[in-house]
Amino acid sequence: MASSKVGVLTLLLLCVLLVGSNYVESADAKICPQFCEPNIGYMTCPSTGHKKLYPKCINCCKAGKGCKLYRKNGSLRCTGT
Ligand SMILES: *[C@@H]1O[C@H](CO)[C@@H](O)[C@H](O)[C@H]1NC(C)=O
């Protein structure tokens, strides 16, 4: 009886640790303002093979690492960090 209780507790602790480490990982991601950069024509990202992407709402913070935001007139707005 007592040993099964310890097992459950250990399992619970393991779960908390797993969830906790996931949480820390996601907390590591940037917290970005949710505004939409105006006049963005398209975006390219190294992770998508520099394909032209047309995100509905993007800004320089939300853009992934290495992603480039281009204005509608084709000039570079910024590169994601
Ligand atoms: C595009 O627009 C930006 C912002 O108005 C301007 O600074 C830039 O010179 C323009 N680029 C071209 C190629 O027209």
PDB file of the backbone (N, CA, C, O) and the ligand in Angstrom, with CONECT records:
HET    LIG  A 101      14
ATOM      1  N   MET A   1       0.834  -1.207   0.000  1.00  0.00           N
ATOM      2  CA  MET A   1       0.000   0.000   0.000  1.00  0.00           C
ATOM      3  C   MET A   1       0.866   1.253   0.000  1.00  0.00           C
ATOM      4  O   MET A   1       0.734   2.139  -0.845  1.00  0.00           O
ATOM      5  N   ALA A   2       1.762   1.285   0.991  1.00  0.00           N
ATOM      6  CA  ALA A   2       2.612   2.475   1.110  1.00  0.00           C
ATOM      7  C   ALA A   2       3.524   2.612  -0.097  1.00  0.00           C
ATOM      8  O   ALA A   2       3.772   3.718  -0.578  1.00  0.00           O
ATOM      9  N   SER A   3       4.022   1.481  -0.582  1.00  0.00           N
ATOM     10  CA  SER A   3       4.971   1.556  -1.691  1.00  0.00           C
ATOM     11  C   SER A   3       4.274   1.999  -2.976  1.00  0.00           C
ATOM     12  O   SER A   3       4.869   2.690  -3.803  1.00  0.00           O
ATOM     13  N   SER A   4       3.014   1.601  -3.142  1.00  0.00           N
ATOM     14  CA  SER A   4       2.312   2.031  -4.351  1.00  0.00           C
ATOM     15  C   SER A   4       2.044   3.536  -4.303  1.00  0.00           C
ATOM     16  O   SER A   4       2.010   4.216  -5.329  1.00  0.00           O
ATOM     17  N   LYS A   5       1.859   4.021  -3.103  1.00  0.00           N
ATOM     18  CA  LYS A   5       1.647   5.458  -2.928  1.00  0.00           C
ATOM     19  C   LYS A   5       2.901   6.231  -3.353  1.00  0.00           C
ATOM     20  O   LYS A   5       2.832   7.263  -4.021  1.00  0.00           O
ATOM     21  N   VAL A   6       4.041   5.689  -2.938  1.00  0.00           N
ATOM     22  CA  VAL A   6       5.306   6.322  -3.307  1.00  0.00           C
ATOM     23  C   VAL A   6       5.473   6.308  -4.829  1.00  0.00           C
ATOM     24  O   VAL A   6       5.951   7.270  -5.430  1.00  0.00           O
ATOM     25  N   GLY A   7       5.061   5.176  -5.438  1.00  0.00           N
ATOM     26  CA  GLY A   7       5.157   5.074  -6.892  1.00  0.00           C
ATOM     27  C   GLY A   7       4.325   6.135  -7.578  1.00  0.00           C
ATOM     28  O   GLY A   7       4.775   6.773  -8.530  1.00  0.00           O
ATOM     29  N   VAL A   8       3.120   6.318  -7.095  1.00  0.00           N
ATOM     30  CA  VAL A   8       2.228   7.325  -7.682  1.00  0.00           C
ATOM     31  C   VAL A   8       2.825   8.718  -7.520  1.00  0.00           C
ATOM     32  O   VAL A   8       2.796   9.543  -8.433  1.00  0.00           O
ATOM     33  N   LEU A   9       3.366   8.948  -6.329  1.00  0.00           N
ATOM     34  CA  LEU A   9       3.962  10.255  -6.068  1.00  0.00           C
ATOM     35  C   LEU A   9       5.153  10.513  -6.988  1.00  0.00           C
ATOM     36  O   LEU A   9       5.338  11.612  -7.511  1.00  0.00           O
ATOM     37  N   THR A  10       5.958   9.456  -7.169  1.00  0.00           N
ATOM     38  CA  THR A  10       7.119   9.592  -8.044  1.00  0.00           C
ATOM     39  C   THR A  10       6.673   9.912  -9.470  1.00  0.00           C
ATOM     40  O   THR A  10       7.248  10.765 -10.144  1.00  0.00           O
ATOM     41  N   LEU A  11       5.634   9.206  -9.907  1.00  0.00           N
ATOM     42  CA  LEU A  11       5.089   9.428 -11.235  1.00  0.00           C
ATOM     43  C   LEU A  11       4.592  10.866 -11.376  1.00  0.00           C
ATOM     44  O   LEU A  11       4.816  11.540 -12.381  1.00  0.00           O
ATOM     45  N   LEU A  12       3.912  11.296 -10.328  1.00  0.00           N
ATOM     46  CA  LEU A  12       3.362  12.646 -10.327  1.00  0.00           C
ATOM     47  C   LEU A  12       4.488  13.680 -10.419  1.00  0.00           C
ATOM     48  O   LEU A  12       4.407  14.659 -11.162  1.00  0.00           O
ATOM     49  N   LEU A  13       5.524  13.428  -9.649  1.00  0.00           N
ATOM     50  CA  LEU A  13       6.659  14.337  -9.618  1.00  0.00           C
ATOM     51  C   LEU A  13       7.325  14.393 -10.995  1.00  0.00           C
ATOM     52  O   LEU A  13       7.731  15.453 -11.471  1.00  0.00           O
ATOM     53  N   LEU A  14       7.421  13.225 -11.610  1.00  0.00           N
ATOM     54  CA  LEU A  14       8.016  13.125 -12.934  1.00  0.00           C
ATOM     55  C   LEU A  14       7.208  13.949 -13.933  1.00  0.00           C
ATOM     56  O   LEU A  14       7.757  14.661 -14.774  1.00  0.00           O
ATOM     57  N   CYS A  15       5.884  13.830 -13.813  1.00  0.00           N
ATOM     58  CA  CYS A  15       4.993  14.592 -14.697  1.00  0.00           C
ATOM     59  C   CYS A  15       5.204  16.083 -14.513  1.00  0.00           C
ATOM     60  O   CYS A  15       5.311  16.837 -15.480  1.00  0.00           O
ATOM     61  N   VAL A  16       5.261  16.491 -13.263  1.00  0.00           N
ATOM     62  CA  VAL A  16       5.445  17.907 -12.961  1.00  0.00           C
ATOM     63  C   VAL A  16       6.763  18.394 -13.550  1.00  0.00           C
ATOM     64  O   VAL A  16       6.840  19.484 -14.118  1.00  0.00           O
ATOM     65  N   LEU A  17       7.789  17.577 -13.406  1.00  0.00           N
ATOM     66  CA  LEU A  17       9.097  17.953 -13.933  1.00  0.00           C
ATOM     67  C   LEU A  17       9.056  18.079 -15.458  1.00  0.00           C
ATOM     68  O   LEU A  17       9.602  19.023 -16.029  1.00  0.00           O
ATOM     69  N   LEU A  18       8.399  17.112 -16.106  1.00  0.00           N
ATOM     70  CA  LEU A  18       8.292  17.131 -17.557  1.00  0.00           C
ATOM     71  C   LEU A  18       7.534  18.360 -18.033  1.00  0.00           C
ATOM     72  O   LEU A  18       7.979  19.083 -18.924  1.00  0.00           O
ATOM     73  N   VAL A  19       6.385  18.574 -17.419  1.00  0.00           N
ATOM     74  CA  VAL A  19       5.569  19.734 -17.784  1.00  0.00           C
ATOM     75  C   VAL A  19       6.338  21.017 -17.488  1.00  0.00           C
ATOM     76  O   VAL A  19       6.340  21.969 -18.269  1.00  0.00           O
ATOM     77  N   GLY A  20       6.989  21.003 -16.330  1.00  0.00           N
ATOM     78  CA  GLY A  20       7.756  22.172 -15.916  1.00  0.00           C
ATOM     79  C   GLY A  20       8.852  22.512 -16.904  1.00  0.00           C
ATOM     80  O   GLY A  20       9.038  23.682 -17.239  1.00  0.00           O
ATOM     81  N   SER A  21       9.584  21.508 -17.379  1.00  0.00           N
ATOM     82  CA  SER A  21      10.690  21.783 -18.304  1.00  0.00           C
ATOM     83  C   SER A  21      10.142  22.241 -19.648  1.00  0.00           C
ATOM     84  O   SER A  21      10.755  23.069 -20.321  1.00  0.00           O
ATOM     85  N   ASN A  22       8.976  21.700 -20.046  1.00  0.00           N
ATOM     86  CA  ASN A  22       8.336  22.176 -21.276  1.00  0.00           C
ATOM     87  C   ASN A  22       7.963  23.639 -21.140  1.00  0.00           C
ATOM     88  O   ASN A  22       8.117  24.439 -22.063  1.00  0.00           O
ATOM     89  N   TYR A  23       7.470  23.957 -19.966  1.00  0.00           N
ATOM     90  CA  TYR A  23       7.021  25.311 -19.714  1.00  0.00           C
ATOM     91  C   TYR A  23       8.198  26.272 -19.813  1.00  0.00           C
ATOM     92  O   TYR A  23       8.101  27.338 -20.421  1.00  0.00           O
ATOM     93  N   VAL A  24       9.313  25.872 -19.202  1.00  0.00           N
ATOM     94  CA  VAL A  24      10.504  26.717 -19.227  1.00  0.00           C
ATOM     95  C   VAL A  24      10.959  26.916 -20.673  1.00  0.00           C
ATOM     96  O   VAL A  24      11.372  28.005 -21.070  1.00  0.00           O
ATOM     97  N   GLU A  25      10.870  25.819 -21.457  1.00  0.00           N
ATOM     98  CA  GLU A  25      11.299  25.885 -22.837  1.00  0.00           C
ATOM     99  C   GLU A  25      10.464  26.889 -23.622  1.00  0.00           C
ATOM    100  O   GLU A  25      10.994  27.694 -24.387  1.00  0.00           O
ATOM    101  N   SER A  26       9.138  26.829 -23.418  1.00  0.00           N
ATOM    102  CA  SER A  26       8.277  27.732 -24.164  1.00  0.00           C
ATOM    103  C   SER A  26       8.383  29.153 -23.619  1.00  0.00           C
ATOM    104  O   SER A  26       8.174  30.124 -24.345  1.00  0.00           O
ATOM    105  N   ALA A  27       8.709  29.261 -22.339  1.00  0.00           N
ATOM    106  CA  ALA A  27       8.881  30.587 -21.762  1.00  0.00           C
ATOM    107  C   ALA A  27      10.147  31.229 -22.313  1.00  0.00           C
ATOM    108  O   ALA A  27      10.321  32.446 -22.246  1.00  0.00           O
ATOM    109  N   ASP A  28      11.024  30.399 -22.855  1.00  0.00           N
ATOM    110  CA  ASP A  28      12.262  30.877 -23.444  1.00  0.00           C
ATOM    111  C   ASP A  28      11.979  31.613 -24.755  1.00  0.00           C
ATOM    112  O   ASP A  28      12.734  32.498 -25.158  1.00  0.00           O
ATOM    113  N   ALA A  29      10.879  31.233 -25.412  1.00  0.00           N
ATOM    114  CA  ALA A  29      10.501  31.893 -26.660  1.00  0.00           C
ATOM    115  C   ALA A  29      10.168  33.352 -26.359  1.00  0.00           C
ATOM    116  O   ALA A  29       9.736  33.705 -25.262  1.00  0.00           O
ATOM    117  N   LYS A  30      10.381  34.161 -27.350  1.00  0.00           N
ATOM    118  CA  LYS A  30      10.174  35.580 -27.160  1.00  0.00           C
ATOM    119  C   LYS A  30       8.703  35.909 -26.933  1.00  0.00           C
ATOM    120  O   LYS A  30       7.801  35.265 -27.471  1.00  0.00           O
ATOM    121  N   ILE A  31       8.506  36.911 -26.136  1.00  0.00           N
ATOM    122  CA  ILE A  31       7.161  37.448 -25.982  1.00  0.00           C
ATOM    123  C   ILE A  31       7.105  38.686 -26.863  1.00  0.00           C
ATOM    124  O   ILE A  31       7.837  39.654 -26.654  1.00  0.00           O
ATOM    125  N   CYS A  32       6.230  38.635 -27.842  1.00  0.00           N
ATOM    126  CA  CYS A  32       6.194  39.689 -28.852  1.00  0.00           C
ATOM    127  C   CYS A  32       4.924  40.513 -28.744  1.00  0.00           C
ATOM    128  O   CYS A  32       3.864  40.001 -28.386  1.00  0.00           O
ATOM    129  N   PRO A  33       5.044  41.780 -29.056  1.00  0.00           N
ATOM    130  CA  PRO A  33       3.817  42.570 -29.168  1.00  0.00           C
ATOM    131  C   PRO A  33       2.987  42.052 -30.330  1.00  0.00           C
ATOM    132  O   PRO A  33       3.529  41.630 -31.351  1.00  0.00           O
ATOM    133  N   GLN A  34       1.684  42.085 -30.172  1.00  0.00           N
ATOM    134  CA  GLN A  34       0.820  41.466 -31.177  1.00  0.00           C
ATOM    135  C   GLN A  34       0.337  42.467 -32.229  1.00  0.00           C
ATOM    136  O   GLN A  34      -0.796  42.377 -32.701  1.00  0.00           O
ATOM    137  N   PHE A  35       1.178  43.394 -32.586  1.00  0.00           N
ATOM    138  CA  PHE A  35       0.744  44.323 -33.634  1.00  0.00           C
ATOM    139  C   PHE A  35       1.142  43.762 -34.995  1.00  0.00           C
ATOM    140  O   PHE A  35       2.004  42.888 -35.087  1.00  0.00           O
ATOM    141  N   CYS A  36       0.523  44.260 -36.027  1.00  0.00           N
ATOM    142  CA  CYS A  36       0.835  43.822 -37.380  1.00  0.00           C
ATOM    143  C   CYS A  36       1.647  44.905 -38.073  1.00  0.00           C
ATOM    144  O   CYS A  36       1.224  46.054 -38.204  1.00  0.00           O
ATOM    145  N   GLU A  37       2.800  44.502 -38.500  1.00  0.00           N
ATOM    146  CA  GLU A  37       3.655  45.432 -39.223  1.00  0.00           C
ATOM    147  C   GLU A  37       2.935  45.848 -40.516  1.00  0.00           C
ATOM    148  O   GLU A  37       2.546  44.995 -41.312  1.00  0.00           O
ATOM    149  N   PRO A  38       2.763  47.150 -40.719  1.00  0.00           N
ATOM    150  CA  PRO A  38       2.051  47.565 -41.938  1.00  0.00           C
ATOM    151  C   PRO A  38       2.951  47.473 -43.166  1.00  0.00           C
ATOM    152  O   PRO A  38       4.177  47.511 -43.053  1.00  0.00           O
ATOM    153  N   ASN A  39       2.357  47.357 -44.290  1.00  0.00           N
ATOM    154  CA  ASN A  39       3.064  47.383 -45.580  1.00  0.00           C
ATOM    155  C   ASN A  39       4.046  46.248 -45.784  1.00  0.00           C
ATOM    156  O   ASN A  39       5.031  46.393 -46.508  1.00  0.00           O
ATOM    157  N   ILE A  40       3.782  45.126 -45.153  1.00  0.00           N
ATOM    158  CA  ILE A  40       4.639  43.976 -45.403  1.00  0.00           C
ATOM    159  C   ILE A  40       4.091  43.233 -46.623  1.00  0.00           C
ATOM    160  O   ILE A  40       2.923  42.847 -46.665  1.00  0.00           O
ATOM    161  N   GLY A  41       4.944  43.048 -47.586  1.00  0.00           N
ATOM    162  CA  GLY A  41       4.525  42.350 -48.796  1.00  0.00           C
ATOM    163  C   GLY A  41       4.606  40.855 -48.612  1.00  0.00           C
ATOM    164  O   GLY A  41       3.630  40.133 -48.817  1.00  0.00           O
ATOM    165  N   TYR A  42       5.777  40.402 -48.223  1.00  0.00           N
ATOM    166  CA  TYR A  42       5.939  38.976 -48.009  1.00  0.00           C
ATOM    167  C   TYR A  42       7.093  38.716 -47.053  1.00  0.00           C
ATOM    168  O   TYR A  42       7.803  39.636 -46.648  1.00  0.00           O
ATOM    169  N   MET A  43       7.264  37.471 -46.707  1.00  0.00           N
ATOM    170  CA  MET A  43       8.294  37.075 -45.757  1.00  0.00           C
ATOM    171  C   MET A  43       8.972  35.821 -46.294  1.00  0.00           C
ATOM    172  O   MET A  43       8.327  34.976 -46.915  1.00  0.00           O
ATOM    173  N   THR A  44      10.242  35.706 -46.059  1.00  0.00           N
ATOM    174  CA  THR A  44      10.933  34.452 -46.393  1.00  0.00           C
ATOM    175  C   THR A  44      11.622  33.943 -45.139  1.00  0.00           C
ATOM    176  O   THR A  44      12.112  34.724 -44.323  1.00  0.00           O
ATOM    177  N   CYS A  45      11.654  32.636 -44.997  1.00  0.00           N
ATOM    178  CA  CYS A  45      12.297  32.033 -43.838  1.00  0.00           C
ATOM    179  C   CYS A  45      13.236  30.927 -44.299  1.00  0.00           C
ATOM    180  O   CYS A  45      12.912  30.172 -45.215  1.00  0.00           O
ATOM    181  N   PRO A  46      14.396  30.833 -43.666  1.00  0.00           N
ATOM    182  CA  PRO A  46      15.311  29.732 -43.994  1.00  0.00           C
ATOM    183  C   PRO A  46      14.660  28.372 -43.736  1.00  0.00           C
ATOM    184  O   PRO A  46      14.953  27.399 -44.431  1.00  0.00           O
ATOM    185  N   SER A  47      13.775  28.306 -42.736  1.00  0.00           N
ATOM    186  CA  SER A  47      13.158  27.033 -42.369  1.00  0.00           C
ATOM    187  C   SER A  47      12.179  26.548 -43.429  1.00  0.00           C
ATOM    188  O   SER A  47      11.836  25.366 -43.447  1.00  0.00           O
ATOM    189  N   THR A  48      11.722  27.424 -44.307  1.00  0.00           N
ATOM    190  CA  THR A  48      10.811  27.013 -45.375  1.00  0.00           C
ATOM    191  C   THR A  48      11.490  27.144 -46.728  1.00  0.00           C
ATOM    192  O   THR A  48      10.827  27.270 -47.757  1.00  0.00           O
ATOM    193  N   GLY A  49      12.810  27.112 -46.719  1.00  0.00           N
ATOM    194  CA  GLY A  49      13.558  27.173 -47.966  1.00  0.00           C
ATOM    195  C   GLY A  49      13.406  28.501 -48.676  1.00  0.00           C
ATOM    196  O   GLY A  49      13.440  28.563 -49.905  1.00  0.00           O
ATOM    197  N   HIS A  50      13.240  29.558 -47.910  1.00  0.00           N
ATOM    198  CA  HIS A  50      13.130  30.919 -48.444  1.00  0.00           C
ATOM    199  C   HIS A  50      11.972  31.074 -49.423  1.00  0.00           C
ATOM    200  O   HIS A  50      12.011  31.900 -50.335  1.00  0.00           O
ATOM    201  N   LYS A  51      10.947  30.265 -49.212  1.00  0.00           N
ATOM    202  CA  LYS A  51       9.738  30.417 -50.014  1.00  0.00           C
ATOM    203  C   LYS A  51       9.048  31.707 -49.604  1.00  0.00           C
ATOM    204  O   LYS A  51       9.146  32.123 -48.449  1.00  0.00           O
ATOM    205  N   LYS A  52       8.369  32.329 -50.516  1.00  0.00           N
ATOM    206  CA  LYS A  52       7.625  33.534 -50.152  1.00  0.00           C
ATOM    207  C   LYS A  52       6.413  33.155 -49.321  1.00  0.00           C
ATOM    208  O   LYS A  52       5.585  32.338 -49.726  1.00  0.00           O
ATOM    209  N   LEU A  53       6.331  33.768 -48.153  1.00  0.00           N
ATOM    210  CA  LEU A  53       5.206  33.512 -47.259  1.00  0.00           C
ATOM    211  C   LEU A  53       4.398  34.800 -47.139  1.00  0.00           C
ATOM    212  O   LEU A  53       4.934  35.905 -47.224  1.00  0.00           O
ATOM    213  N   TYR A  54       3.109  34.626 -46.941  1.00  0.00           N
ATOM    214  CA  TYR A  54       2.247  35.797 -46.809  1.00  0.00           C
ATOM    215  C   TYR A  54       1.475  35.734 -45.507  1.00  0.00           C
ATOM    216  O   TYR A  54       0.268  35.489 -45.501  1.00  0.00           O
ATOM    217  N   PRO A  55       2.177  35.957 -44.397  1.00  0.00           N
ATOM    218  CA  PRO A  55       1.489  35.908 -43.103  1.00  0.00           C
ATOM    219  C   PRO A  55       0.479  37.048 -42.993  1.00  0.00           C
ATOM    220  O   PRO A  55       0.730  38.164 -43.448  1.00  0.00           O
ATOM    221  N   LYS A  56      -0.656  36.750 -42.388  1.00  0.00           N
ATOM    222  CA  LYS A  56      -1.705  37.769 -42.256  1.00  0.00           C
ATOM    223  C   LYS A  56      -1.266  38.886 -41.330  1.00  0.00           C
ATOM    224  O   LYS A  56      -1.528  40.066 -41.564  1.00  0.00           O
ATOM    225  N   CYS A  57      -0.586  38.471 -40.268  1.00  0.00           N
ATOM    226  CA  CYS A  57      -0.174  39.460 -39.276  1.00  0.00           C
ATOM    227  C   CYS A  57       1.217  39.096 -38.802  1.00  0.00           C
ATOM    228  O   CYS A  57       1.417  38.055 -38.175  1.00  0.00           O
ATOM    229  N   ILE A  58       2.154  39.933 -39.095  1.00  0.00           N
ATOM    230  CA  ILE A  58       3.536  39.634 -38.719  1.00  0.00           C
ATOM    231  C   ILE A  58       4.230  40.927 -38.294  1.00  0.00           C
ATOM    232  O   ILE A  58       3.893  42.014 -38.764  1.00  0.00           O
ATOM    233  N   ASN A  59       5.183  40.789 -37.414  1.00  0.00           N
ATOM    234  CA  ASN A  59       6.067  41.922 -37.159  1.00  0.00           C
ATOM    235  C   ASN A  59       7.476  41.370 -36.952  1.00  0.00           C
ATOM    236  O   ASN A  59       7.681  40.156 -36.934  1.00  0.00           O
ATOM    237  N   CYS A  60       8.412  42.248 -36.802  1.00  0.00           N
ATOM    238  CA  CYS A  60       9.813  41.837 -36.798  1.00  0.00           C
ATOM    239  C   CYS A  60      10.136  40.922 -35.621  1.00  0.00           C
ATOM    240  O   CYS A  60      11.053  40.104 -35.695  1.00  0.00           O
ATOM    241  N   CYS A  61       9.387  41.064 -34.550  1.00  0.00           N
ATOM    242  CA  CYS A  61       9.615  40.226 -33.383  1.00  0.00           C
ATOM    243  C   CYS A  61       9.043  38.835 -33.601  1.00  0.00           C
ATOM    244  O   CYS A  61       9.666  37.833 -33.249  1.00  0.00           O
ATOM    245  N   LYS A  62       7.860  38.782 -34.182  1.00  0.00           N
ATOM    246  CA  LYS A  62       7.197  37.496 -34.371  1.00  0.00           C
ATOM    247  C   LYS A  62       7.842  36.663 -35.474  1.00  0.00           C
ATOM    248  O   LYS A  62       7.727  35.437 -35.480  1.00  0.00           O
ATOM    249  N   ALA A  63       8.505  37.315 -36.385  1.00  0.00           N
ATOM    250  CA  ALA A  63       9.172  36.583 -37.457  1.00  0.00           C
ATOM    251  C   ALA A  63      10.206  35.646 -36.848  1.00  0.00           C
ATOM    252  O   ALA A  63      10.937  36.034 -35.936  1.00  0.00           O
ATOM    253  N   GLY A  64      10.268  34.432 -37.341  1.00  0.00           N
ATOM    254  CA  GLY A  64      11.216  33.462 -36.812  1.00  0.00           C
ATOM    255  C   GLY A  64      12.652  33.876 -37.094  1.00  0.00           C
ATOM    256  O   GLY A  64      12.923  34.807 -37.852  1.00  0.00           O
ATOM    257  N   LYS A  65      13.553  33.154 -36.459  1.00  0.00           N
ATOM    258  CA  LYS A  65      14.975  33.453 -36.601  1.00  0.00           C
ATOM    259  C   LYS A  65      15.394  33.361 -38.069  1.00  0.00           C
ATOM    260  O   LYS A  65      15.169  32.350 -38.734  1.00  0.00           O
ATOM    261  N   GLY A  66      16.001  34.427 -38.550  1.00  0.00           N
ATOM    262  CA  GLY A  66      16.496  34.433 -39.924  1.00  0.00           C
ATOM    263  C   GLY A  66      15.438  34.760 -40.964  1.00  0.00           C
ATOM    264  O   GLY A  66      15.744  34.864 -42.152  1.00  0.00           O
ATOM    265  N   CYS A  67      14.196  34.922 -40.527  1.00  0.00           N
ATOM    266  CA  CYS A  67      13.133  35.257 -41.476  1.00  0.00           C
ATOM    267  C   CYS A  67      13.270  36.727 -41.876  1.00  0.00           C
ATOM    268  O   CYS A  67      13.564  37.594 -41.052  1.00  0.00           O
ATOM    269  N   LYS A  68      13.054  36.971 -43.132  1.00  0.00           N
ATOM    270  CA  LYS A  68      13.163  38.340 -43.627  1.00  0.00           C
ATOM    271  C   LYS A  68      11.797  38.861 -44.030  1.00  0.00           C
ATOM    272  O   LYS A  68      11.048  38.209 -44.758  1.00  0.00           O
ATOM    273  N   LEU A  69      11.499  40.036 -43.544  1.00  0.00           N
ATOM    274  CA  LEU A  69      10.241  40.683 -43.894  1.00  0.00           C
ATOM    275  C   LEU A  69      10.513  41.733 -44.971  1.00  0.00           C
ATOM    276  O   LEU A  69      11.377  42.597 -44.819  1.00  0.00           O
ATOM    277  N   TYR A  70       9.762  41.635 -46.048  1.00  0.00           N
ATOM    278  CA  TYR A  70       9.925  42.595 -47.127  1.00  0.00           C
ATOM    279  C   TYR A  70       8.699  43.489 -47.234  1.00  0.00           C
ATOM    280  O   TYR A  70       7.564  43.049 -47.048  1.00  0.00           O
ATOM    281  N   ARG A  71       8.961  44.756 -47.539  1.00  0.00           N
ATOM    282  CA  ARG A  71       7.843  45.676 -47.749  1.00  0.00           C
ATOM    283  C   ARG A  71       7.182  45.384 -49.080  1.00  0.00           C
ATOM    284  O   ARG A  71       7.691  44.637 -49.915  1.00  0.00           O
ATOM    285  N   LYS A  72       6.026  46.008 -49.242  1.00  0.00           N
ATOM    286  CA  LYS A  72       5.292  45.809 -50.494  1.00  0.00           C
ATOM    287  C   LYS A  72       6.101  46.314 -51.679  1.00  0.00           C
ATOM    288  O   LYS A  72       5.932  45.824 -52.795  1.00  0.00           O
ATOM    289  N   ASN A  73       6.968  47.278 -51.454  1.00  0.00           N
ATOM    290  CA  ASN A  73       7.775  47.765 -52.565  1.00  0.00           C
ATOM    291  C   ASN A  73       9.062  46.957 -52.740  1.00  0.00           C
ATOM    292  O   ASN A  73       9.911  47.309 -53.560  1.00  0.00           O
ATOM    293  N   GLY A  74       9.199  45.928 -52.007  1.00  0.00           N
ATOM    294  CA  GLY A  74      10.305  45.000 -52.221  1.00  0.00           C
ATOM    295  C   GLY A  74      11.539  45.263 -51.382  1.00  0.00           C
ATOM    296  O   GLY A  74      12.484  44.475 -51.421  1.00  0.00           O
ATOM    297  N   SER A  75      11.557  46.355 -50.618  1.00  0.00           N
ATOM    298  CA  SER A  75      12.750  46.608 -49.805  1.00  0.00           C
ATOM    299  C   SER A  75      12.663  45.821 -48.492  1.00  0.00           C
ATOM    300  O   SER A  75      11.575  45.554 -47.983  1.00  0.00           O
ATOM    301  N   LEU A  76      13.807  45.465 -47.970  1.00  0.00           N
ATOM    302  CA  LEU A  76      13.861  44.666 -46.748  1.00  0.00           C
ATOM    303  C   LEU A  76      13.427  45.502 -45.557  1.00  0.00           C
ATOM    304  O   LEU A  76      13.936  46.603 -45.344  1.00  0.00           O
ATOM    305  N   ARG A  77      12.493  44.980 -44.788  1.00  0.00           N
ATOM    306  CA  ARG A  77      12.035  45.689 -43.587  1.00  0.00           C
ATOM    307  C   ARG A  77      12.911  45.301 -42.406  1.00  0.00           C
ATOM    308  O   ARG A  77      13.423  46.170 -41.701  1.00  0.00           O
ATOM    309  N   CYS A  78      13.086  43.998 -42.185  1.00  0.00           N
ATOM    310  CA  CYS A  78      13.894  43.552 -41.071  1.00  0.00           C
ATOM    311  C   CYS A  78      14.143  42.033 -41.175  1.00  0.00           C
ATOM    312  O   CYS A  78      13.519  41.335 -41.974  1.00  0.00           O
ATOM    313  N   THR A  79      15.053  41.566 -40.362  1.00  0.00           N
ATOM    314  CA  THR A  79      15.339  40.130 -40.298  1.00  0.00           C
ATOM    315  C   THR A  79      15.041  39.668 -38.890  1.00  0.00           C
ATOM    316  O   THR A  79      15.462  40.293 -37.917  1.00  0.00           O
ATOM    317  N   GLY A  80      14.317  38.577 -38.788  1.00  0.00           N
ATOM    318  CA  GLY A  80      13.989  38.034 -37.471  1.00  0.00           C
ATOM    319  C   GLY A  80      15.232  37.574 -36.729  1.00  0.00           C
ATOM    320  O   GLY A  80      16.185  37.096 -37.344  1.00  0.00           O
ATOM    321  N   THR A  81      15.226  37.715 -35.419  1.00  0.00           N
ATOM    322  CA  THR A  81      16.389  37.286 -34.629  1.00  0.00           C
ATOM    323  C   THR A  81      16.008  36.130 -33.723  1.00  0.00           C
ATOM    324  O   THR A  81      16.848  35.626 -32.978  1.00  0.00           O
TER     325      THR A  81
HETATM  326  C1  LIG A 101      10.277  51.206 -49.983  1.00  0.00           C
HETATM  327  O1  LIG A 101       9.608  51.909 -48.976  1.00  0.00           O
HETATM  328  C2  LIG A 101      10.441  52.298 -47.900  1.00  0.00           C
HETATM  329  C3  LIG A 101       9.557  52.923 -46.815  1.00  0.00           C
HETATM  330  O2  LIG A 101       8.679  53.858 -47.352  1.00  0.00           O
HETATM  331  C4  LIG A 101      11.527  53.237 -48.408  1.00  0.00           C
HETATM  332  O3  LIG A 101      12.368  53.622 -47.352  1.00  0.00           O
HETATM  333  C5  LIG A 101      12.344  52.521 -49.458  1.00  0.00           C
HETATM  334  O4  LIG A 101      13.306  53.400 -50.008  1.00  0.00           O
HETATM  335  C6  LIG A 101      11.449  52.000 -50.564  1.00  0.00           C
HETATM  336  N1  LIG A 101      12.224  51.154 -51.436  1.00  0.00           N
HETATM  337  C7  LIG A 101      12.066  51.140 -52.749  1.00  0.00           C
HETATM  338  C8  LIG A 101      12.927  50.166 -53.490  1.00  0.00           C
HETATM  339  O5  LIG A 101      11.281  51.891 -53.326  1.00  0.00           O
CONECT  326  327  335
CONECT  327  326  328
CONECT  328  327  329  331
CONECT  329  328  330
CONECT  330  329
CONECT  331  328  332  333
CONECT  332  331
CONECT  333  331  334  335
CONECT  334  333
CONECT  335  326  333  336
CONECT  336  335  337
CONECT  337  336  338  339
CONECT  338  337
CONECT  339  337
END
